Amino acid sequence: MASKTRAAGTCAKCGNVFAVRQSDGGAIEPIGVRQCSCGGTSFEVLESAPADPYATTE
C-alpha cells in the first residue's frame, strides 16, 4: 500500500497555495478540491528545511 505525505503546495499555473498530498510515486494532489480556481491541475510541493530553534543569525 502506497503512503501519502501531507504538505503545502502551489498551483503550477498561478501560484495559489493549497494543502496537498504527495504519494510515494511523486503524484501531488490538492486536498479538498480537484483543481485550482484558475483551472490548473498541476501542483508543486513547497520545499523548506525545518526551522532550527538554536540557529543564530550574525
Helices and strands as residue ranges (DSSP letters): E 4-11, E 17-23, E 28-30, E 43-45
